[in-house]
């Protein structure tokens, strides 16, 4: 057994990271659910206080923290992420606890509550966590969720006062963790970083949180800007924003320029697999952990549009 394990460890150090695992979606509210057998202990529950619809199939849901808890995470300056647990079925239809990660869109210093932006995909075997969350009703409805470990971005989880220029590239619900980062940076009076968001969606009605993003851009006009781009084939002629999933022209217009890896600039990318691949190349996973859970995420080499545009690997973080 030890010899096999040693050989496996040696093999995994020699193999390129991309071969270690199949591509998996980022854990930023667009990921596929992971399933574990029923019978495991469910994590703490959070009661739904309010919810409102923000697109034909997406909702913002405000959950209350358990009594005695001030903030969702231990450090109110760091981004947060939770894994929502739901009693569903695995892909074969057997009962299983499904887990899916969501980053709140509210500032982590929000007291007593947090907001999730959730898309309600059609329920299916091995999925349906989003549909479950969106079906919860205020008052007596709740979700079970576990706070995830802080996310290390190039060696540190810190966001405040770390960069001078921040670019955010979001596809659909990939907006969630990037919106929280924008809030953290903009809310800090001692942080002078400029934040530029590029938000890509299929149609105008799919643009999530547009009123809130426009309000933030007005309130922080010297520090925060938003560029919208639509990818649909039926974009109306009256649309005044950008078109397409991304190209070098949009990079120049909507994001901070590359800075040679001097530590002043960071571009964060979040969306479905294909979206992240287009912009920065795939995120990979290391070997599974001994308990059978997924292995650690590996950034992998910088590829795609951001590589073409001249960014250094240290200037890009892929969710």
NORQUIWO-V24113 format. One record per residue. N is the residue number from 1. PSI is psi in whole degrees, 0 to 359 (* if undefined). D_CENTER is the distance of its C-alpha to the mean C-alpha in whole Angstrom. Layout:
N_PSI_D_CENTER / N_PSI_D_CENTER
//
This chain:
1_314_38 / 2_322_38 / 3_319_39 / 4_316_36 / 5_318_33 / 6_319_35 / 7_320_35 / 8_317_31 / 9_317_30 / 10_316_32 / 11_316_31 / 12_335_27 / 13_334_28 / 14_329_30 / 15_145_28 / 16_147_25 / 17_328_22 / 18_339_21 / 19_354_23 / 20_334_22 / 21_156_20 / 22_155_19 / 23_137_16 / 24_147_13 / 25_157_10 / 26_154_7 / 27_69_6 / 28_49_2 / 29_7_6 / 30_13_7 / 31_158_9 / 32_154_12 / 33_145_14 / 34_142_16 / 35_138_20 / 36_153_22 / 37_149_26 / 38_159_27 / 39_344_28 / 40_153_26 / 41_130_26 / 42_144_23 / 43_183_21 / 44_154_22 / 45_149_22 / 46_127_20 / 47_138_22 / 48_126_21 / 49_318_23 / 50_157_22 / 51_149_20 / 52_147_20 / 53_136_20 / 54_354_18 / 55_173_18 / 56_332_20 / 57_23_18 / 58_149_15 / 59_153_16 / 60_130_15 / 61_129_16 / 62_118_18 / 63_145_18 / 64_142_21 / 65_153_21 / 66_152_24 / 67_137_27 / 68_348_28 / 69_125_24 / 70_312_23 / 71_159_20 / 72_317_17 / 73_168_17 / 74_337_20 / 75_110_19 / 76_3_18 / 77_353_17 / 78_145_14 / 79_149_11 / 80_158_10 / 81_138_9 / 82_153_11 / 83_113_12 / 84_131_14 / 85_137_17 / 86_133_19 / 87_101_23 / 88_219_23 / 89_150_24 / 90_184_23 / 91_340_24 / 92_356_27 / 93_1_28 / 94_146_28 / 95_135_27 / 96_155_24 / 97_116_21 / 98_142_18 / 99_134_15 / 100_139_11 / 101_140_8 / 102_136_7 / 103_125_6 / 104_152_9 / 105_355_10 / 106_158_13 / 107_137_14 / 108_348_15 / 109_358_18 / 110_129_19 / 111_131_22 / 112_358_22 / 113_167_19 / 114_156_16 / 115_136_14 / 116_143_11 / 117_117_11 / 118_133_11 / 119_134_13 / 120_92_16 / 121_157_17 / 122_131_20 / 123_142_21 / 124_166_22 / 125_130_23 / 126_2_20 / 127_195_18 / 128_7_18 / 129_317_16 / 130_316_14 / 131_321_18 / 132_313_19 / 133_315_17 / 134_340_18 / 135_348_21 / 136_139_22 / 137_146_24 / 138_151_25 / 139_286_27 / 140_348_28 / 141_150_24 / 142_168_22 / 143_154_19 / 144_129_19 / 145_149_16 / 146_132_16 / 147_130_14 / 148_162_13 / 149_153_14 / 150_144_13 / 151_122_11 / 152_123_13 / 153_105_13 / 154_50_16 / 155_353_18 / 156_146_17 / 157_354_14 / 158_142_16 / 159_316_15 / 160_136_18 / 161_31_21 / 162_326_19 / 163_162_19 / 164_329_22 / 165_131_19 / 166_126_16 / 167_136_14 / 168_122_11 / 169_109_11 / 170_137_9 / 171_118_10 / 172_230_10 / 173_355_8 / 174_352_5 / 175_326_7 / 176_300_6 / 177_332_4 / 178_326_7 / 179_319_9 / 180_320_9 / 181_317_10 / 182_316_13 / 183_316_14 / 184_313_15 / 185_314_16 / 186_333_18 / 187_345_20 / 188_113_21 / 189_340_25 / 190_4_25 / 191_122_22 / 192_9_24 / 193_143_21 / 194_136_20 / 195_126_17 / 196_120_17 / 197_129_14 / 198_119_14 / 199_115_13 / 200_127_14 / 201_168_15 / 202_306_18 / 203_164_20 / 204_322_21 / 205_348_21 / 206_351_17 / 207_111_16 / 208_142_14 / 209_27_15 / 210_317_17 / 211_318_20 / 212_318_18 / 213_318_17 / 214_322_20 / 215_316_21 / 216_320_19 / 217_327_21 / 218_316_24 / 219_324_24 / 220_50_23 / 221_336_25 / 222_349_25 / 223_344_22 / 224_128_19 / 225_152_19 / 226_134_18 / 227_129_18 / 228_141_18 / 229_139_19 / 230_138_20 / 231_351_20 / 232_157_22 / 233_346_26 / 234_36_27 / 235_126_26 / 236_153_29 / 237_335_31 / 238_349_31 / 239_125_27 / 240_354_27 / 241_195_23 / 242_167_23 / 243_144_23 / 244_164_21 / 245_340_18 / 246_145_19 / 247_178_22 / 248_330_23 / 249_315_25 / 250_321_21 / 251_312_20 / 252_321_23 / 253_319_23 / 254_348_20 / 255_158_18 / 256_149_20 / 257_157_23 / 258_149_23 / 259_23_24 / 260_19_26 / 261_28_23 / 262_3_25 / 263_357_22 / 264_342_22 / 265_140_19 / 266_134_16 / 267_122_13 / 268_135_10 / 269_131_8 / 270_135_5 / 271_192_7 / 272_163_9 / 273_304_11 / 274_326_14 / 275_311_12 / 276_319_11 / 277_314_14 / 278_318_16 / 279_320_15 / 280_3_15 / 281_163_16 / 282_150_15 / 283_136_13 / 284_176_15 / 285_144_16 / 286_180_19 / 287_152_22 / 288_151_21 / 289_167_22 / 290_334_26 / 291_4_25 / 292_351_23 / 293_166_20 / 294_148_17 / 295_171_18 / 296_149_16 / 297_144_13 / 298_127_15 / 299_326_14 / 300_173_17 / 301_151_19 / 302_125_18 / 303_193_19 / 304_201_19 / 305_320_19 / 306_328_18 / 307_313_21 / 308_324_23 / 309_353_23 / 310_12_24 / 311_149_21 / 312_150_21 / 313_326_19 / 314_352_19 / 315_3_17 / 316_136_14 / 317_126_11 / 318_129_9 / 319_*_6
//
